[in-house]
Amino acid sequence: MAGAALSRVPAVQIDGDGVFKYVLLRVRGAGASAKDVVRGHAWAEYHADLLERTAEELARHGLSCECLGGGRLSHRPQERKIHVYGYSVGFGRADHAVTTEKLKAEYPDYEITWADEGY
């Protein structure tokens, strides 16, 4: 049951445009199964807001998550570009290379770049 719920969790959920905070989360079902996902939204004042809301949504399906780190996304759909950068003060820097691979799978026709610089 948890495996089915885990497979239905989208790998990427981000806003369609703008600059906003994001977190890289490891979602777990009952047992050893796990999946890394990206969540990024402009409504989040803090990276913890993204974790909190996602954790609440996942708990309804018997899933849990932990934050692997955060940063920022600059999503420019008109240019078909996403840039991953920065860090979270509370959770540290996410592995932007992992985040970039997740985004490339979701946005295959985009130019997706990352850098450790910036906040």
Sequence and secondary structure as in RCSB ss.txt:
>XXXX:A:sequence
MAGAALSRVPAVQIDGDGVFKYVLLRVRGAGASAKDVVRGHAWAEYHADLLERTAEELARHGLSCECLGGGRLSH
RPQERKIHVYGYSVGFGRADHAVTTEKLKAEYPDYEITWADEGY
>XXXX:A:secstr
 HHHHHHTS SEEE SSEEEEEEEEEEE SSS EEEEEEEETT SSHHHHHHHHHHHHHTTT EEEEEEEEEEEE
ETTTTEEEEE  BTTTBB  HHHHHHHHHHH TTSEEEE S   
